[in-house]
Amino acid sequence: MSESPRAGQCDCGHVRVRLNGPIVAMTECWCSDCQKETGGGSSHSVIVSSDDVEIVGEQLGTRTRRSQRGAEVTRSFCLGCGNTIKAAVGDTPFIGLRAGLFDDRAFFRPQMVLFASEAPAWVSFPAGAKLFDSQPSAAA
């Protein structure tokens, strides 16, 4: 879907990421956890194989919870600035890297909107994006 490698970092620069493989999908998520994480907006993620990502730098903090469909979701964040680096869903081989981490973000175009029914009424969804009312499985 896109060229590799891509690189980026958190706000304070203590955590760097490098993507060495293809992007599987690009998502916008309106679940309640993402809205809390962003202060009321959606999160934007680049979905990739966990094997294609290098994360270097300071130690990451983590928070794990259960998704609405019962899967474990672990968010990893920089302990220096608090930026979310990635989200991993336990029953998939993929992770979601936050799109804002990348040095060049011009490539990002959400293809899927997750938890669309939880978005505020004022939201306009990206043209052509597939809408889901929950978190799809890896096969979706």
N, C-alpha and C positions, 0 to 999 in steps of 0.2 A: 504494500500500500504506500510506503514512503521509503525514502532513502535512509540509509544508516551509515555511519553512526550519528547520533544526536547526543548532545551533552548539555548539562545545566547544573544549577546549584540552588540551595536554599537561600533565604534572604541574607543571612549572616555569612554565608560562604563556607561554613564548617562542614557541610555535607554536599558532596558532588555526586552526580549521577551520569552514567554513560549508557546509552542504548546502542547495542551492537547487532540488533536484528530488526525484523520488520514490525511495524505497528499492526496489531490485529484489528483494533477498533478504536474509535474516539467517542467518549461518552460525556453526557451532562447528567448529573444525578440530583434529584430533588428529595431524597429520603430525609427524614427528620434529623438523622445524625449529620448528614452533609450540610443541611441548613444551619445546624448549630455550629459546625466547624467553620463555616464561612460568615457567620453573623447574619444569616437570613437569605442568602443566595444559594445557588447550586454549586456543586463541585464539577470540575472539568478534568477528565482523566484520559490518559493515553494507555490503552490496554495492550500489554505485551507479554510474551513468555517470560517467566521469571528467570529462565536460563540465559536470556539475552541482556540482562541488566547488571551493571557493576555499580555498587554504591560504596563510596569511600569517604572517610572523614571521621568526625566525632561519633561517639556512641549515640544510637537512636533510642528514643523512648518508644514504648508501644502501649496500645490499648486494644483489648480484644472484647468483642461482644457477639451476640447471635443476631443474624439477619432475620428478616421476617419469614424467610423460608427455612430457617434453622441452621444455616451454615455459619461457621465461625468467620468473622471478619476482623482482621488485625490491621490497625492503622499504625504506621511508623512515622515518627516526627522528630525533627531536630531538637535536641535539648537546649541548644543555644537560642534559637529564635522562635521555636514552636511551629514552624512551617510543616504541614503534612508532606511527607516525601512519597509514601506509597500506601496503598490499601491492598491487602491480600485476602481473597476469599478462599477458605480452607479446602473447599471441594473442587477447585479448578487449578490448572497449571499456570494461570495468568495472574498478573498483578496490574494494578492501576497506578501509574505514575502521574502525579499532578501536573497538568499541562503547563502551569505557570513556572515550573522549575526550569524549563528549557531556555537556553540562551536565545534561540530563535523560535518564536511561538507562531509565526505566520502560517505554518502548515496546519494548525489545529482547526478542524471543522467537525463539530459533533455530528455523528451519524446515528446515534441512539440517545434517547432521553429516558432515563430510568426514573421510576416513581413519578411519572408525569401527573398523576391525579393528586399528588401532594404539593404540587407547585402552587404558589399564590395566583390569584385570579389575574393579576397584572402581567403575568409572564407570557411572552410570545416565544414559541418553540422554533428552533432552527428549521428552515425550509428543507424538506426532503428527509428529515430525521425520522427514524422509526420510533414510535412512542410505546413505552411499556409502563404498566401500572405497578410493577414490582421489579425485583432484580432477576433478570433472566438467568437461566442456567448457561453453562458454557456452550451448549449446543444451540442456543437461540440466535 
